[in-house]
Amino acid sequence: MGYLVRRLEFFLVTLWAALTLNFILPRLLPGGPEVALRTRFHGRVSPGTIKSLEVALGIHTQQGQLQQYLEYLGNLLHGDLGVSLGFYPERVTQVIMVALPWTLGLVGMATVIAFVLGTLIGIFGAWRRGGLLDSVLPPVFVVISAFPYFWVGLICILLFSITLGWFPQAFGSSSEVTSELSLPYVLDVLWHSILPAFTIVLTSIGGWILTMRNNMITTLAEDYIRMARAKGLSPTRIMFQYAARNAILPNLVGFAMSLGFVISGALLVEIVFNYPGLGTFLLQAVNNEDFSLMQGLFLLITVAVLLAVVAADFLTAWLDPRTRERA
Amino acid sequence: MGESGCGKSTLLYAIAQLLNPPAWIAEGTVRFRGQDMVALGDEELRHWRWRECSVVMQSAMNALNPVLTVGAQLRDALQAHESLTSQKIQERSAEVMRLVGIDAVHLRSFPHQLSGGMRQRAMIAMALLFTPELVIMDEPTSALDVVAQRSLMLQIKDLQRRLGFAVLFVTHDMSLVSHFSDRLAVMYAGQVMELGLTRKVFDAPRHPYTVGLMQSFPSIAGERQELTGIPGSPPDLLKPPAGCRFHPRCPHVMTHCRTEEPAVVDVEGDLVRCHLYPDGQQSTVPLLSSVRPR
Protein backbone atom coordinates (compact mmCIF):
# COMPACT_ATOMS: atom_id res chain seq x y z
CA MET A 1 0.00 0.00 0.00
CA GLY A 2 2.79 2.37 0.99
CA TYR A 3 4.43 1.55 -2.31
CA LEU A 4 1.39 2.68 -4.28
CA VAL A 5 1.15 5.92 -2.30
CA ARG A 6 4.82 6.65 -2.99
CA ARG A 7 4.29 6.04 -6.68
CA LEU A 8 1.30 8.39 -6.68
CA GLU A 9 3.33 11.09 -4.95
CA PHE A 10 6.03 10.68 -7.58
CA PHE A 11 3.37 10.96 -10.27
CA LEU A 12 1.94 14.21 -8.88
CA VAL A 13 5.33 15.89 -8.51
CA THR A 14 6.38 14.87 -12.03
CA LEU A 15 3.07 15.99 -13.41
CA TRP A 16 3.45 19.42 -11.84
CA ALA A 17 6.99 19.72 -13.24
CA ALA A 18 5.75 18.73 -16.68
CA LEU A 19 2.89 21.22 -16.59
CA THR A 20 5.25 23.99 -15.56
CA LEU A 21 7.72 23.16 -18.32
CA ASN A 22 4.85 23.11 -20.75
CA PHE A 23 4.03 26.65 -19.65
CA ILE A 24 7.60 27.92 -19.83
CA LEU A 25 8.81 26.35 -23.08
CA PRO A 26 6.49 28.14 -25.56
CA ARG A 27 7.31 31.44 -23.85
CA LEU A 28 11.01 30.86 -24.46
CA LEU A 29 10.45 30.38 -28.18
CA PRO A 30 11.26 33.35 -30.40
CA GLY A 31 8.09 35.06 -31.54
CA GLY A 32 5.42 33.48 -29.43
CA PRO A 33 1.69 33.41 -30.05
CA GLU A 34 1.08 37.11 -30.50
CA VAL A 35 3.81 37.50 -33.12
CA ALA A 36 2.46 34.47 -34.94
CA LEU A 37 -0.99 36.01 -34.86
CA ARG A 38 0.19 39.37 -36.14
CA THR A 39 2.18 37.80 -38.98
CA ARG A 40 -0.72 35.68 -40.00
CA PHE A 41 -3.29 38.48 -40.20
CA HIS A 42 -0.86 41.27 -41.10
CA GLY A 43 -2.34 43.69 -43.58
CA ARG A 44 -5.59 41.79 -43.80
CA VAL A 45 -7.32 43.04 -40.69
CA SER A 46 -7.11 46.26 -38.74
CA PRO A 47 -4.91 46.54 -35.60
CA GLY A 48 -8.11 46.90 -33.57
CA THR A 49 -9.37 43.53 -34.78
CA ILE A 50 -6.03 41.95 -33.91
CA LYS A 51 -6.32 43.44 -30.44
CA SER A 52 -9.79 41.97 -29.97
CA LEU A 53 -8.59 38.62 -31.36
CA GLU A 54 -5.80 38.62 -28.81
CA VAL A 55 -8.28 39.18 -26.05
CA ALA A 56 -10.56 36.48 -27.45
CA LEU A 57 -7.67 34.01 -27.68
CA GLY A 58 -6.52 34.81 -24.19
CA ILE A 59 -3.15 36.28 -25.14
CA HIS A 60 -2.92 39.06 -22.57
CA THR A 61 0.55 40.44 -23.03
CA GLN A 62 0.03 42.96 -20.28
CA GLN A 63 -0.42 40.28 -17.64
CA GLY A 64 2.52 39.35 -15.37
CA GLN A 65 4.16 35.95 -15.89
CA LEU A 66 3.13 34.69 -12.46
CA GLN A 67 -0.46 35.67 -13.01
CA GLN A 68 -0.42 33.99 -16.42
CA TYR A 69 1.01 30.86 -14.83
CA LEU A 70 -1.66 30.72 -12.15
CA GLU A 71 -4.37 31.33 -14.71
CA TYR A 72 -2.87 28.56 -16.86
CA LEU A 73 -2.97 26.09 -13.98
CA GLY A 74 -6.51 27.16 -13.14
CA ASN A 75 -7.65 26.65 -16.74
CA LEU A 76 -6.03 23.23 -16.81
CA LEU A 77 -7.99 22.23 -13.72
CA HIS A 78 -11.16 23.04 -15.66
CA GLY A 79 -9.88 21.12 -18.68
CA ASP A 80 -9.60 24.34 -20.65
CA LEU A 81 -6.67 24.33 -23.05
CA GLY A 82 -7.62 27.55 -24.80
CA VAL A 83 -8.65 28.29 -28.35
CA SER A 84 -6.88 26.80 -31.35
CA LEU A 85 -5.32 29.40 -33.63
CA GLY A 86 -5.27 27.08 -36.62
CA PHE A 87 -8.81 25.81 -36.24
CA TYR A 88 -10.29 29.04 -34.86
CA PRO A 89 -12.85 29.27 -33.30
CA GLU A 90 -12.66 25.62 -32.23
CA ARG A 91 -11.31 25.03 -28.75
CA VAL A 92 -8.15 22.94 -28.40
CA THR A 93 -9.99 20.29 -26.39
CA GLN A 94 -12.55 19.94 -29.19
CA VAL A 95 -9.82 19.50 -31.81
CA ILE A 96 -8.09 16.90 -29.63
CA MET A 97 -11.33 15.04 -28.97
CA VAL A 98 -11.90 14.69 -32.70
CA ALA A 99 -8.44 13.23 -33.34
CA LEU A 100 -7.94 11.22 -30.15
CA PRO A 101 -10.23 8.25 -30.88
CA TRP A 102 -8.57 7.68 -34.23
CA THR A 103 -5.10 7.54 -32.77
CA LEU A 104 -6.12 5.54 -29.71
CA GLY A 105 -7.88 3.05 -31.94
CA LEU A 106 -5.20 2.67 -34.54
CA VAL A 107 -1.89 3.12 -32.73
CA GLY A 108 -3.19 1.82 -29.41
CA MET A 109 -4.49 -1.41 -30.87
CA ALA A 110 -1.41 -1.84 -33.05
CA THR A 111 0.88 -1.36 -30.05
CA VAL A 112 -1.05 -3.89 -27.97
CA ILE A 113 -1.09 -6.39 -30.83
CA ALA A 114 2.65 -5.95 -31.41
CA PHE A 115 3.38 -6.45 -27.70
CA VAL A 116 1.17 -9.50 -27.25
CA LEU A 117 2.27 -11.15 -30.48
CA GLY A 118 5.94 -10.31 -29.95
CA THR A 119 5.85 -11.59 -26.37
CA LEU A 120 4.23 -14.86 -27.40
CA ILE A 121 6.71 -15.39 -30.22
CA GLY A 122 9.52 -14.61 -27.77
CA ILE A 123 8.17 -17.13 -25.25
CA PHE A 124 7.76 -19.95 -27.73
CA GLY A 125 11.01 -19.15 -29.49
CA ALA A 126 13.00 -19.33 -26.27
CA TRP A 127 11.16 -22.45 -25.14
CA ARG A 128 12.26 -24.27 -28.30
CA ARG A 129 15.56 -22.51 -28.51
CA GLY A 130 17.24 -23.06 -31.83
CA GLY A 131 14.02 -24.43 -33.31
CA LEU A 132 12.43 -23.27 -36.54
CA LEU A 133 10.43 -20.42 -34.97
CA ASP A 134 13.46 -19.25 -33.02
CA SER A 135 15.89 -19.29 -35.91
CA VAL A 136 13.65 -17.54 -38.44
CA LEU A 137 11.40 -14.95 -36.80
CA PRO A 138 13.72 -13.00 -34.45
CA PRO A 139 16.40 -12.17 -37.05
CA VAL A 140 13.81 -11.36 -39.73
CA PHE A 141 11.86 -8.99 -37.49
CA VAL A 142 14.97 -7.38 -36.08
CA VAL A 143 16.03 -6.50 -39.62
CA ILE A 144 12.53 -5.23 -40.45
CA SER A 145 12.38 -3.09 -37.34
CA ALA A 146 15.47 -1.29 -38.59
CA PHE A 147 13.48 -0.05 -41.62
CA PRO A 148 11.97 3.41 -41.20
CA TYR A 149 8.22 3.46 -40.47
CA PHE A 150 7.28 5.69 -43.36
CA TRP A 151 9.30 3.68 -45.85
CA VAL A 152 7.55 0.44 -44.85
CA GLY A 153 4.27 2.37 -45.02
CA LEU A 154 4.99 3.56 -48.56
CA ILE A 155 6.00 0.06 -49.67
CA CYS A 156 2.79 -1.32 -48.16
CA ILE A 157 0.70 1.26 -49.98
CA LEU A 158 2.50 0.53 -53.24
CA LEU A 159 2.10 -3.22 -52.87
CA PHE A 160 -1.26 -3.79 -51.19
CA SER A 161 -3.12 -0.71 -52.29
CA ILE A 162 -1.89 0.49 -55.65
CA THR A 163 -0.71 -2.79 -57.17
CA LEU A 164 -3.07 -5.31 -55.57
CA GLY A 165 -5.87 -2.92 -54.67
CA TRP A 166 -6.81 -4.79 -51.49
CA PHE A 167 -6.79 -1.85 -49.11
CA PRO A 168 -7.46 1.89 -49.37
CA GLN A 169 -4.47 4.19 -49.80
CA ALA A 170 -5.32 6.77 -47.21
CA PHE A 171 -7.73 8.34 -44.69
CA GLY A 172 -9.56 6.88 -41.71
CA SER A 173 -12.79 6.12 -43.54
CA SER A 174 -14.44 6.49 -46.95
CA SER A 175 -16.30 9.70 -47.74
CA GLU A 176 -19.25 7.72 -49.12
CA VAL A 177 -19.99 6.09 -45.75
CA THR A 178 -21.68 8.38 -43.23
CA SER A 179 -19.89 8.58 -39.93
CA GLU A 180 -22.36 7.08 -37.52
CA LEU A 181 -22.18 4.02 -35.33
CA SER A 182 -23.36 1.47 -37.86
CA LEU A 183 -21.93 -1.82 -39.09
CA PRO A 184 -20.89 -0.55 -42.55
CA TYR A 185 -19.11 2.40 -40.95
CA VAL A 186 -17.28 0.25 -38.39
CA LEU A 187 -16.21 -2.21 -41.09
CA ASP A 188 -15.08 0.69 -43.26
CA VAL A 189 -12.98 2.11 -40.44
CA LEU A 190 -11.48 -1.31 -39.73
CA TRP A 191 -10.71 -1.80 -43.41
CA HIS A 192 -8.93 1.54 -43.52
CA SER A 193 -6.92 0.77 -40.38
CA ILE A 194 -5.53 -2.59 -41.47
CA LEU A 195 -2.66 -1.28 -43.60
CA PRO A 196 -1.39 1.40 -41.20
CA ALA A 197 -1.80 -0.97 -38.23
CA PHE A 198 0.07 -3.66 -40.12
CA THR A 199 2.91 -1.21 -40.77
CA ILE A 200 3.16 -0.34 -37.07
CA VAL A 201 3.04 -3.97 -35.92
CA LEU A 202 5.59 -5.03 -38.52
CA THR A 203 8.12 -2.40 -37.55
CA SER A 204 7.71 -2.57 -33.76
CA ILE A 205 7.27 -6.30 -33.08
CA GLY A 206 10.97 -7.13 -33.50
CA GLY A 207 11.95 -5.36 -30.30
CA TRP A 208 9.35 -7.23 -28.25
CA ILE A 209 10.34 -10.58 -29.72
CA LEU A 210 14.01 -10.03 -29.05
CA THR A 211 13.73 -8.72 -25.49
CA MET A 212 11.16 -11.32 -24.45
CA ARG A 213 13.20 -14.13 -25.99
CA ASN A 214 16.33 -13.03 -24.18
CA ASN A 215 14.53 -12.57 -20.85
CA MET A 216 13.03 -16.03 -21.27
CA ILE A 217 16.38 -17.64 -21.97
CA THR A 218 17.88 -16.07 -18.86
CA THR A 219 14.88 -17.13 -16.79
CA LEU A 220 14.89 -20.68 -18.14
CA ALA A 221 18.37 -21.16 -16.69
CA GLU A 222 17.10 -20.37 -13.19
CA ASP A 223 16.99 -23.03 -10.50
CA TYR A 224 13.26 -22.65 -10.01
CA ILE A 225 12.67 -23.81 -13.58
CA ARG A 226 14.69 -26.96 -12.90
CA MET A 227 12.74 -27.31 -9.67
CA ALA A 228 9.47 -27.00 -11.56
CA ARG A 229 10.61 -29.77 -13.88
CA ALA A 230 11.61 -31.90 -10.91
CA LYS A 231 8.11 -31.40 -9.52
CA GLY A 232 6.73 -32.96 -12.67
CA LEU A 233 4.68 -29.91 -13.65
CA SER A 234 3.25 -29.85 -17.14
CA PRO A 235 5.42 -28.05 -19.72
CA THR A 236 2.79 -25.36 -20.36
CA ARG A 237 2.60 -24.56 -16.66
CA ILE A 238 6.38 -24.28 -16.43
CA MET A 239 6.49 -22.14 -19.57
CA PHE A 240 3.87 -19.63 -18.44
CA GLN A 241 3.63 -19.67 -14.63
CA TYR A 242 7.32 -20.15 -13.94
CA ALA A 243 9.27 -18.85 -16.92
CA ALA A 244 7.17 -16.26 -18.78
CA ARG A 245 5.63 -14.86 -15.61
CA ASN A 246 9.11 -13.90 -14.42
CA ALA A 247 10.57 -13.06 -17.81
CA ILE A 248 7.87 -10.54 -18.69
CA LEU A 249 8.48 -8.31 -15.66
CA PRO A 250 11.31 -6.21 -17.16
CA ASN A 251 9.25 -5.69 -20.34
CA LEU A 252 6.18 -4.26 -18.63
CA VAL A 253 7.61 -0.80 -18.11
CA GLY A 254 8.75 -0.66 -21.72
CA PHE A 255 5.27 -1.64 -22.83
CA ALA A 256 3.62 0.98 -20.64
CA MET A 257 5.99 3.62 -21.99
CA SER A 258 5.13 2.72 -25.55
CA LEU A 259 1.43 2.86 -24.66
CA GLY A 260 2.04 6.36 -23.35
CA PHE A 261 3.69 7.35 -26.58
CA VAL A 262 0.65 6.10 -28.49
CA ILE A 263 -0.89 9.52 -27.86
CA SER A 264 1.80 11.24 -29.86
CA GLY A 265 0.62 8.95 -32.60
CA ALA A 266 2.83 7.08 -34.93
CA LEU A 267 3.34 10.51 -36.45
CA LEU A 268 4.92 9.34 -39.68
CA VAL A 269 2.47 6.51 -40.20
CA GLU A 270 -0.46 8.88 -39.77
CA ILE A 271 1.04 11.30 -42.25
CA VAL A 272 1.88 8.60 -44.81
CA PHE A 273 -1.65 7.24 -44.59
CA ASN A 274 -3.28 10.67 -44.18
CA TYR A 275 -4.88 9.30 -41.03
CA PRO A 276 -6.95 11.86 -39.09
CA GLY A 277 -5.17 11.17 -35.79
CA LEU A 278 -3.23 13.29 -33.32
CA GLY A 279 0.03 12.91 -35.25
CA THR A 280 -1.46 14.59 -38.28
CA PHE A 281 -2.86 17.38 -36.12
CA LEU A 282 0.47 17.84 -34.38
CA LEU A 283 2.15 18.33 -37.74
CA GLN A 284 -0.53 20.84 -38.76
CA ALA A 285 -0.19 22.67 -35.46
CA VAL A 286 3.54 23.05 -36.05
CA ASN A 287 3.00 24.20 -39.63
CA ASN A 288 0.33 26.70 -38.57
CA GLU A 289 2.32 27.93 -35.57
CA ASP A 290 -0.78 26.95 -33.63
CA PHE A 291 0.77 27.38 -30.18
CA SER A 292 -2.26 26.54 -28.10
CA LEU A 293 -2.89 23.29 -29.98
CA MET A 294 0.79 22.32 -29.75
CA GLN A 295 0.79 23.08 -26.05
CA GLY A 296 -2.35 21.03 -25.58
CA LEU A 297 -0.95 18.09 -27.49
CA PHE A 298 2.37 18.13 -25.67
CA LEU A 299 0.49 18.26 -22.40
CA LEU A 300 -1.62 15.29 -23.43
CA ILE A 301 1.48 13.29 -24.44
CA THR A 302 3.26 14.06 -21.18
CA VAL A 303 0.28 13.13 -19.06
CA ALA A 304 -0.27 9.95 -21.06
CA VAL A 305 3.33 8.82 -20.62
CA LEU A 306 3.21 9.61 -16.91
CA LEU A 307 -0.04 7.74 -16.46
CA ALA A 308 1.36 4.80 -18.38
CA VAL A 309 4.45 4.66 -16.20
CA VAL A 310 2.35 4.78 -13.03
CA ALA A 311 0.09 2.08 -14.46
CA ALA A 312 3.18 -0.03 -15.20
CA ASP A 313 4.36 0.45 -11.63
CA PHE A 314 1.02 -0.75 -10.31
CA LEU A 315 1.02 -3.68 -12.70
CA THR A 316 4.55 -4.64 -11.68
CA ALA A 317 3.59 -4.40 -8.03
CA TRP A 318 0.69 -6.70 -8.73
CA LEU A 319 2.76 -9.24 -10.66
CA ASP A 320 5.99 -9.06 -8.68
CA PRO A 321 5.54 -9.39 -4.91
CA ARG A 322 9.14 -8.32 -4.29
CA THR A 323 8.53 -4.75 -5.44
CA ARG A 324 5.63 -4.21 -3.06
CA GLU A 325 7.67 -3.73 0.07
CA ARG A 326 10.74 -2.11 -1.36
CA ALA A 327 11.48 1.10 0.47
CA MET B 1 31.46 -36.29 -1.75
CA GLY B 2 34.21 -34.62 -3.69
CA GLU B 3 35.85 -31.29 -4.33
CA SER B 4 34.20 -28.45 -6.26
CA GLY B 5 33.88 -29.15 -9.96
CA CYS B 6 34.33 -32.91 -9.68
CA GLY B 7 30.87 -33.56 -11.06
CA LYS B 8 28.88 -34.30 -7.91
CA SER B 9 25.88 -32.17 -8.78
CA THR B 10 26.04 -33.14 -12.44
CA LEU B 11 25.81 -36.80 -11.44
CA LEU B 12 22.94 -36.01 -9.09
CA TYR B 13 20.95 -34.14 -11.73
CA ALA B 14 21.76 -36.82 -14.28
CA ILE B 15 20.15 -39.35 -11.95
CA ALA B 16 17.12 -37.08 -11.57
CA GLN B 17 17.23 -36.43 -15.36
CA LEU B 18 17.16 -32.71 -14.84
CA LEU B 19 20.23 -31.68 -16.83
CA ASN B 20 19.73 -28.95 -19.38
CA PRO B 21 21.08 -28.96 -22.91
CA PRO B 22 23.86 -29.05 -24.07
CA ALA B 23 24.03 -31.96 -21.61
CA TRP B 24 22.67 -35.24 -22.95
CA ILE B 25 22.56 -38.86 -21.87
CA ALA B 26 25.36 -40.62 -23.73
CA GLU B 27 24.97 -44.00 -22.04
CA GLY B 28 24.15 -45.75 -18.81
CA THR B 29 21.13 -46.65 -16.73
CA VAL B 30 19.42 -45.31 -13.64
CA ARG B 31 17.76 -48.17 -11.77
CA PHE B 32 14.90 -47.22 -9.48
CA ARG B 33 13.13 -50.18 -7.86
CA GLY B 34 14.20 -52.41 -10.70
CA GLN B 35 13.10 -50.05 -13.47
CA ASP B 36 15.44 -48.18 -15.81
CA MET B 37 14.49 -44.50 -15.51
CA VAL B 38 16.57 -43.50 -18.54
CA ALA B 39 14.34 -45.60 -20.76
CA LEU B 40 11.16 -43.79 -19.64
CA GLY B 41 9.39 -41.32 -21.90
CA ASP B 42 8.82 -37.70 -20.88
CA GLU B 43 5.26 -38.27 -19.75
CA GLU B 44 6.08 -41.40 -17.69
CA LEU B 45 9.01 -39.58 -16.21
CA ARG B 46 6.75 -36.69 -15.25
CA HIS B 47 4.54 -39.04 -13.24
CA TRP B 48 7.56 -40.54 -11.53
CA ARG B 49 8.87 -37.15 -10.53
CA TRP B 50 7.98 -35.85 -7.08
CA ARG B 51 5.65 -38.77 -6.26
CA GLU B 52 8.59 -41.16 -6.05
CA CYS B 53 11.60 -38.92 -6.22
CA SER B 54 11.77 -35.31 -5.13
CA VAL B 55 14.61 -32.82 -5.17
CA VAL B 56 15.94 -30.28 -2.67
CA MET B 57 18.29 -27.75 -4.15
CA GLN B 58 21.30 -25.95 -2.87
CA SER B 59 19.93 -22.43 -2.68
CA ALA B 60 16.27 -22.25 -1.87
CA MET B 61 16.15 -18.56 -2.78
CA ASN B 62 16.75 -19.42 -6.42
CA ALA B 63 14.88 -22.68 -6.38
CA LEU B 64 11.56 -21.15 -5.35
CA ASN B 65 9.61 -19.15 -7.89
CA PRO B 66 9.84 -15.54 -6.62
CA VAL B 67 6.41 -14.47 -7.87
CA LEU B 68 4.35 -17.29 -6.35
CA THR B 69 3.59 -17.84 -2.67
CA VAL B 70 5.01 -20.89 -0.94
CA GLY B 71 1.47 -22.25 -0.74
CA ALA B 72 0.94 -21.84 -4.48
CA GLN B 73 4.14 -23.73 -5.17
CA LEU B 74 3.11 -26.58 -2.91
CA ARG B 75 -0.30 -26.55 -4.54
CA ASP B 76 0.92 -26.88 -8.10
CA ALA B 77 3.17 -29.80 -7.15
CA LEU B 78 0.13 -31.53 -5.65
CA GLN B 79 -2.13 -30.66 -8.56
CA ALA B 80 0.39 -31.91 -11.09
CA HIS B 81 -0.08 -35.45 -9.81
CA GLU B 82 -3.46 -35.66 -8.14
CA SER B 83 -6.80 -33.94 -8.46
CA LEU B 84 -7.58 -32.77 -4.97
CA THR B 85 -10.12 -30.39 -3.48
CA SER B 86 -8.66 -27.10 -2.36
CA GLN B 87 -9.41 -28.08 1.23
CA LYS B 88 -7.38 -31.29 0.88
CA ILE B 89 -4.55 -29.30 -0.68
CA GLN B 90 -4.63 -26.82 2.17
CA GLU B 91 -4.61 -29.62 4.74
CA ARG B 92 -1.73 -31.49 3.16
CA SER B 93 0.30 -28.29 2.69
CA ALA B 94 -0.21 -27.27 6.32
CA GLU B 95 0.73 -30.78 7.39
CA VAL B 96 4.09 -30.86 5.61
CA MET B 97 4.88 -27.34 6.79
CA ARG B 98 4.29 -28.50 10.38
CA LEU B 99 6.57 -31.49 9.73
CA VAL B 100 9.48 -29.15 9.07
CA GLY B 101 8.50 -26.81 11.89
CA ILE B 102 7.10 -23.85 9.95
CA ASP B 103 3.80 -22.24 10.89
CA ALA B 104 1.15 -22.77 8.21
CA VAL B 105 0.59 -18.99 7.93
CA HIS B 106 3.76 -18.93 5.84
CA LEU B 107 1.93 -20.72 3.06
CA ARG B 108 0.77 -17.22 2.21
CA SER B 109 4.32 -15.82 2.27
CA PHE B 110 6.45 -15.21 -0.76
CA PRO B 111 9.92 -16.78 -0.80
CA HIS B 112 11.68 -13.45 -0.26
CA GLN B 113 9.76 -12.94 2.98
CA LEU B 114 11.29 -16.03 4.59
CA SER B 115 14.76 -16.47 6.08
CA GLY B 116 17.31 -18.73 4.39
CA GLY B 117 16.74 -21.53 6.85
CA MET B 118 12.97 -21.29 6.53
CA ARG B 119 13.17 -21.34 2.75
CA GLN B 120 15.28 -24.49 2.90
CA ARG B 121 12.76 -26.04 5.28
CA ALA B 122 9.91 -25.02 3.00
CA MET B 123 11.72 -26.78 0.15
CA ILE B 124 12.01 -29.91 2.25
CA ALA B 125 8.33 -29.61 3.12
CA MET B 126 7.61 -29.44 -0.60
CA ALA B 127 9.80 -32.48 -1.21
CA LEU B 128 7.79 -34.47 1.34
CA LEU B 129 4.34 -33.71 -0.11
CA PHE B 130 3.93 -37.23 -1.47
CA THR B 131 6.33 -38.91 0.99
CA PRO B 132 8.50 -40.15 -1.90
CA GLU B 133 10.86 -43.12 -1.82
CA LEU B 134 13.87 -41.01 -2.63
CA VAL B 135 14.77 -37.40 -1.88
CA ILE B 136 17.71 -36.05 -3.85
CA MET B 137 19.52 -33.19 -2.11
CA ASP B 138 22.12 -30.98 -3.74
CA GLU B 139 24.20 -29.53 -0.91
CA PRO B 140 21.05 -28.85 1.12
CA THR B 141 22.89 -26.97 3.84
CA SER B 142 25.66 -25.10 2.07
CA ALA B 143 23.76 -21.80 2.08
CA LEU B 144 23.26 -21.93 5.85
CA ASP B 145 25.47 -21.24 8.84
CA VAL B 146 26.75 -24.17 10.93
CA VAL B 147 24.04 -23.91 13.57
CA ALA B 148 21.23 -23.89 11.02
CA GLN B 149 23.05 -26.62 9.08
CA ARG B 150 23.10 -28.93 12.04
CA SER B 151 19.48 -28.39 13.04
CA LEU B 152 18.36 -28.90 9.45
CA MET B 153 20.32 -32.13 9.08
CA LEU B 154 19.03 -33.45 12.40
CA GLN B 155 15.54 -32.68 11.23
CA ILE B 156 16.08 -34.45 7.92
CA LYS B 157 17.45 -37.45 9.80
CA ASP B 158 14.46 -37.44 12.12
CA LEU B 159 11.94 -37.15 9.27
CA GLN B 160 13.76 -39.91 7.44
CA ARG B 161 13.37 -42.17 10.45
CA ARG B 162 9.67 -41.38 10.76
CA LEU B 163 8.70 -41.44 7.09
CA GLY B 164 11.23 -43.91 5.74
CA PHE B 165 12.57 -42.27 2.60
CA ALA B 166 16.07 -42.59 1.22
CA VAL B 167 18.22 -39.49 0.84
CA LEU B 168 20.85 -39.12 -1.83
CA PHE B 169 22.89 -36.03 -1.12
CA VAL B 170 26.08 -34.43 -2.27
CA THR B 171 28.31 -32.22 -0.21
CA HIS B 172 31.93 -31.35 0.28
CA ASP B 173 31.45 -31.06 3.99
CA MET B 174 33.28 -33.99 5.61
CA SER B 175 31.58 -33.63 8.98
CA LEU B 176 28.12 -33.81 7.39
CA VAL B 177 29.16 -36.94 5.55
CA SER B 178 30.52 -38.64 8.61
CA HIS B 179 27.52 -37.80 10.77
CA PHE B 180 24.63 -38.26 8.43
CA SER B 181 25.42 -40.74 5.71
CA ASP B 182 25.32 -44.53 5.62
CA ARG B 183 27.07 -45.08 2.33
CA LEU B 184 29.59 -42.80 0.71
CA ALA B 185 30.82 -42.33 -2.84
CA VAL B 186 34.00 -40.31 -3.30
CA MET B 187 34.24 -38.55 -6.66
CA TYR B 188 37.24 -37.16 -8.46
CA ALA B 189 37.37 -35.57 -11.93
CA GLY B 190 33.95 -36.81 -12.93
CA GLN B 191 34.40 -40.40 -11.75
CA VAL B 192 33.43 -42.29 -8.62
CA MET B 193 36.76 -43.37 -7.12
CA GLU B 194 35.49 -45.24 -4.10
CA LEU B 195 32.08 -46.39 -2.92
CA GLY B 196 31.38 -48.10 0.37
CA LEU B 197 29.86 -47.89 3.83
CA THR B 198 30.72 -44.51 5.30
CA ARG B 199 32.21 -45.95 8.49
CA LYS B 200 34.42 -48.33 6.58
CA VAL B 201 35.60 -45.69 4.14
CA PHE B 202 36.42 -43.31 6.96
CA ASP B 203 38.22 -45.95 9.02
CA ALA B 204 40.07 -47.61 6.19
CA PRO B 205 40.11 -45.53 3.02
CA ARG B 206 41.36 -47.52 0.07
CA HIS B 207 41.79 -45.14 -2.82
CA PRO B 208 44.83 -42.83 -2.53
CA TYR B 209 42.54 -39.86 -3.25
CA THR B 210 40.25 -40.79 -0.34
CA VAL B 211 43.30 -41.17 1.85
CA GLY B 212 44.39 -37.69 0.82
CA LEU B 213 40.94 -36.30 1.64
CA MET B 214 40.92 -37.89 5.07
CA GLN B 215 44.27 -36.32 5.81
CA SER B 216 43.04 -32.89 4.75
CA PHE B 217 40.90 -32.28 7.79
CA PRO B 218 41.62 -32.64 11.49
CA SER B 219 39.98 -35.22 13.67
CA ILE B 220 38.47 -33.80 16.85
CA ALA B 221 38.95 -36.87 19.00
CA GLY B 222 42.08 -38.39 17.49
CA GLU B 223 45.69 -37.65 18.23
CA ARG B 224 47.37 -34.48 16.96
CA GLN B 225 48.73 -34.90 13.50
CA GLU B 226 50.07 -32.74 10.71
CA LEU B 227 47.53 -32.08 7.92
CA THR B 228 49.01 -32.85 4.56
CA GLY B 229 46.31 -32.29 1.98
CA ILE B 230 46.71 -33.32 -1.64
CA PRO B 231 49.42 -31.58 -3.66
CA GLY B 232 48.56 -30.23 -7.11
CA SER B 233 45.15 -29.15 -8.40
CA PRO B 234 42.20 -30.88 -10.09
CA PRO B 235 42.63 -31.59 -13.81
CA ASP B 236 40.97 -29.77 -16.68
CA LEU B 237 38.04 -32.05 -17.50
CA LEU B 238 38.04 -30.98 -21.14
CA LYS B 239 41.26 -32.97 -21.48
CA PRO B 240 41.40 -35.34 -18.52
CA PRO B 241 44.75 -37.07 -17.85
CA ALA B 242 45.34 -40.37 -19.64
CA GLY B 243 45.13 -43.54 -17.62
CA CYS B 244 43.98 -42.98 -14.07
CA ARG B 245 42.63 -39.45 -13.72
CA PHE B 246 44.26 -39.08 -10.33
CA HIS B 247 47.74 -40.19 -11.39
CA PRO B 248 49.36 -36.70 -11.65
CA ARG B 249 48.65 -36.13 -7.94
CA CYS B 250 48.91 -39.66 -6.65
CA PRO B 251 51.74 -40.49 -4.19
CA HIS B 252 51.58 -44.15 -5.25
CA VAL B 253 51.67 -43.61 -8.98
CA MET B 254 53.01 -46.55 -10.99
CA THR B 255 54.00 -46.65 -14.65
CA HIS B 256 50.81 -48.28 -15.93
CA CYS B 257 48.72 -45.71 -14.02
CA ARG B 258 49.75 -43.16 -16.63
CA THR B 259 48.41 -45.17 -19.56
CA GLU B 260 45.79 -47.66 -18.42
CA GLU B 261 42.49 -46.61 -16.99
CA PRO B 262 41.84 -48.65 -13.83
CA ALA B 263 38.70 -50.77 -13.62
CA VAL B 264 36.33 -50.69 -10.67
CA VAL B 265 37.16 -53.58 -8.35
CA ASP B 266 35.44 -54.95 -5.29
CA VAL B 267 37.73 -54.91 -2.26
CA GLU B 268 36.00 -56.56 0.68
CA GLY B 269 32.65 -55.01 -0.20
CA ASP B 270 34.00 -51.57 -1.14
CA LEU B 271 34.18 -50.55 -4.76
CA VAL B 272 37.49 -48.92 -5.69
CA ARG B 273 38.85 -47.60 -8.99
CA CYS B 274 42.59 -48.04 -8.57
CA HIS B 275 45.50 -50.11 -9.93
CA LEU B 276 46.74 -50.74 -6.39
CA TYR B 277 44.11 -53.45 -6.12
CA PRO B 278 44.81 -55.59 -9.19
CA ASP B 279 42.41 -58.46 -8.52
CA GLY B 280 40.21 -56.98 -5.88
CA GLN B 281 42.88 -57.91 -3.35
CA GLN B 282 44.07 -55.81 -0.48
CA SER B 283 46.90 -53.52 -1.52
CA THR B 284 50.41 -54.50 -0.60
CA VAL B 285 51.35 -50.85 -0.14
CA PRO B 286 50.45 -49.47 3.31
CA LEU B 287 48.61 -46.31 2.27
CA LEU B 288 48.21 -44.37 5.50
CA SER B 289 51.70 -44.79 6.89
CA SER B 290 53.23 -43.71 3.61
CA VAL B 291 52.42 -40.10 4.34
CA ARG B 292 55.61 -38.25 5.09
CA PRO B 293 55.41 -36.48 8.44
CA ARG B 294 56.62 -32.90 8.23
Interface residues (C-beta under 8 A of the other chain):
Chain A: A221 E222 D223 Y224 R226 M227 A228 R229 A230 K231 G232 L233 S234 R237 Q241 Y242 R245 N246 L249 L319 D320 P321 R322
Chain B: Y13 A16 L18 N20 L45 R46 H47 W48 R49 W50 R51 S54 V55 M57 Q58 S59 N62 A63 L64 N65 P66 V67 L68 T69 D76 A77 A80 H81 F110 H112 M126
